[in-house]
Amino acid sequence: MLEEKIKSLSNDIFSEVVDIRRHLHANPELSFEEYNTSNYIQHVLNTHGLTYTKGWVKTGIICHIEGRNPSSKTIALRADLDALPITETNEVPYASQNKGVMHACGHDVHSSAMLGASIILNRLKEEFEGTIKIIFQPGEEKLPGGAKLLIEEGGLKDPDAELIIGQHVFPEMECGKVGFRSGMYMASTDEIHLRVSGKGGHAALPHQYDYTTLAAAEFMVSCQELHHSMEKNTSKAVLAFGKIIANGATNVIPAEVRIEGTIRTLDEKYRDRVHQMLTDEAKKMEEKHHCKFELEIKKGYPVLNNNTTVTNACIKSAKKFMGAENVVDLDIRMTAEDFAYYSQEIPACFYRLGTGNKEKGITAPVHTSSFDIDENALKFGSGLMAYLAIQLLGQLPLPVK
């Protein structure tokens, strides 16, 4: 049976995949700077005789694994390469060697598991018909997003991918389990950057300065109240301000206040409404407080939508490979992912790989300095991705809506 062949191969290469993951984890690189990471992945691909093209968005790699009749159909698999500006606190042999940079979001896991899947699929080329396009993508963590740029460079073309799947670590889920959600899954994300400026001065002499701090504070409160009145179900939309810089003192009103925040929505129309509301409020506060409001909204990743047909097919195959009890339903997340750009182009499925282990104390969330995984998850990450790819190819063309 195919699943038994893949599980056997996954076990055979497990120690190699662990070594790959540890090398990547120890040598993280920031978004769009993944040159050594790219070179290392190319080395692994060369070692296993896999063909690829490089230089996608400078550091990206696209590998093609051709089965029988390779021009008949094509699907894509995606992993990401970049790390985060976080200082690792884990005391492990494979801890980050690049100070202030860490694979705190599991992209080392995504890439190493994808390399494992690539090795498996290359050994099973006679088991499937068509081509599997494997994308190692840079810059997921930084706007405008490597996915957007790679698509613009034609990464989904020649041959044209009919669908795409990706996976992401999930430390809240125990190793040995995977999770799926059909339809709307992850939010859009936009960045708010506001500069409020005016004449600073001594706090005891209000006639001599512009009250920049009060203007900035009132803007935040007003926008938050308007957001709640506009969107009754605020669990499906988030407006939050996370950074305020006002370098004054107890008796000094600063000439400048800077504010940064985020907008997350599951509705593109509401997303536009929030943008307009922020713009209107900035103009209103500018007039009221006689301060200058310079507002920039950096539009980020769109809503991530998992195609129902593709996702249901993946769920069915995952239950067969993992056991039905190990495949769980996921809730909507207000976090964002640039994989969403792929989901806007072709049918897509983005699922979660359980990487936690409470008994081993592996529970730290992503984007924290102590994030780590139960490395047994790499077996499932490699094996399931390979299995889903072959199963999906065998089911094409899917009646995708």
Residue, then its C-alpha position, 0 to 999 in steps of 0.5 A: m500500500l502507498e501509505e505503508k511505502i511512504k511511512s517506511l521511507s519517512n522512517d528511513i530518512f528520519s535521522e537525515v531530516v532531523d539533521i537538516r532541521r537542526h542545521l537550518h534552526a542553528n543558522p537562521e536568516l531574516s526575510f529576503e536574506e536567506y542566501n546561506t539557507s538557499n545554498y544549503i537546501q540546494h546542496v540537499l537537493n543536489t545530494h538526492g539528484l533533484t532538479y530545480t531552478k533557483g533565484w526566485v525572489k533572489t533566494g527562492i528555489i522551485c524543484h520539479i519532480e516528474g512522474r509518469n506523463p509529466s506534462s499531464k497535470t501539476i500540483a504545487l507544495r510550498a515551504d518557507l525559508d525565513a526566520l524572525p528577529i528574536t533572540e533564542t533562549n533554548e539551551v539545545p545543541y542546535a540553538s541559533q548561532n546568529k545572535g538576534v535571529m531565530h526560527a521561532c515560527g517553525h520555517d526550519v520545520h517546514s523546509s526540512a519536512m518539505l525536503g523529506a517529502s521531496i526525497i520520498l516523492n523522488r523515490l516514488k516517481e513511478e507511483f504517480e502521474g504528472t509533476i509536483k512543483i515544490i516551492f521553497q519560498p523566501g520572505e513569508e514574515k515581511l511585507p509585501g510577502g515572498a509569496k506575492l513576489l514569487i507569483e509575480e515572477g511566474g512561480l506558479k507557471d510553466p508548468d501551471a500548478e492546478l492547486i497548492i498545499g502547505q503546512h504550518v507548525f502548531p505547538e498547541m497540538e500534540c505531535g502525531k496530529v494534524g488539523f484542517r479547516s475548509g473555507m475561510y481560515m486566516a485573516s488579512t493583515d495590514e499595518i498602521h503607521l501614524r506620526v502625530s507632530g506639532k510644537g512641543g514644550h513645557a507641560a506647565l505652559p499649555h499655550q505654548y505647545d500642541y498637545t501631541t500626546l493627547a491627540a494621539a491618545e484620542f485618535m486611538v480611543s476614537c478609532q477603537e470605539l468606532h471599530h466596535s460600533m462598525e463590527k459587532n462581531t469583533s471576533k472576526a475583525v481586530l484593530a489594535f495599537g501595539k506600539i507608541i513612542a512619545n519621548g517626552a517626560t513628566n513635564v515635557i510634551p514631545a513634538e512628535v508621537r509615533i503609533e503603530g498597529t494592525i488591522r485583521t479582518l475576514d472580510e475584504k469589504y470591512r477591511d476597506r471600511v476600516h481603512q477609510m475610518l482611520t483616514d477620516e479620524a486622522k483628518k478629524m483629530e488633525e483639525k481638532h488638536h491642530c497637530k499634523f497627522e501623517l497616516e500610512i496604512k501598509k496593505g498586507y496579506p489577504v484573507l486565506n481561504n481553503n478551497t472546500t473541494v481540495t481541503n475535503a480531499c486532503i482531510k480524507s487522505a490525512k485520515k487514511f494516512m494518520g488515522a481519523e482520530n489524529v485529524v482534527d477540525l481547526d478554528i478560524r485564526m486572526t493571524a495571517e500568512d502570505f500563503a493567502y496569496y496562493s489561495q487567491e490564485i489557485p485552489a489551496c489547502f493550508y493545514r496545521l502540523g502538531t509539533g507540541n509534546k506536553e510530557k516533554g515540556i514542548t509547549a512554547p508558542v510560535h514567535t517566542s524565544s523558547f519555541d521548539i518542537d517534538e522532532n518526531a513531527l518531522k516524520f508526519g510532516s514529510g510523510l503526510m505531505a508526500y502522501l497528499a501530493i500523490q493522492l491529489l494528483g491521482q484525483l485530478p481534475l477535481p470538481v473545484k468550485 
